[in-house]
């Protein structure tokens, strides 16, 4: 095996592991929005339609990830659905 192929395999292995970190961390970026809505008990500046559309499209992406057995994306999209749904619930409660 030539050096270039070895380096390519190392890079792929790194990316394959790092994607799990990103898949978990990325949906957590919604936490400040969740905290803001629930701590202020207000969602006046947040669009219900936008967050519902996020959920709808995320379900489509989750379906794709499940069909193609893309585990990191299944994790990520599942977490997005939970986070986005919490925002939607907050909007409905405090609008």
C-alpha positions, 0 to 999 in steps of 0.5 A, a space after each residue: 500500500 502506498 503512503 497516499 492510500 495509508 493517509 487516505 485511510 487514516 483520514 477516513 477513519 478520523 472523519 468516521 469517528 468525528 462525525 459522531 461528535 458533530 452529529 451529537 453537538 450540532 443539535 445541541 446548538 438549539 439549547 440556547 433557543 429552548 432556554 430563552 423561550 422557557 426561561 422568559 416564558 415568551 416566544 414572541 420573536 420565534 416563528 412557529 411556522 419556521 420551527 414546524 417546517 424544520 421538523 417536517 424536513 428533518 423527518 424527511 432527512 431522518 427517513 432517508 438516513 434510516 433507509 440508507 442505514 446512516 447511523 450518525 445521521 439517524 442520531 443527528 436527525 433524531 436529536 434535531 426532531 427532539 430539540 425542534 419539537 421542544 421549541 415548537 412546544 415552547 412556542 405553543 405554550 408561551 405565544 
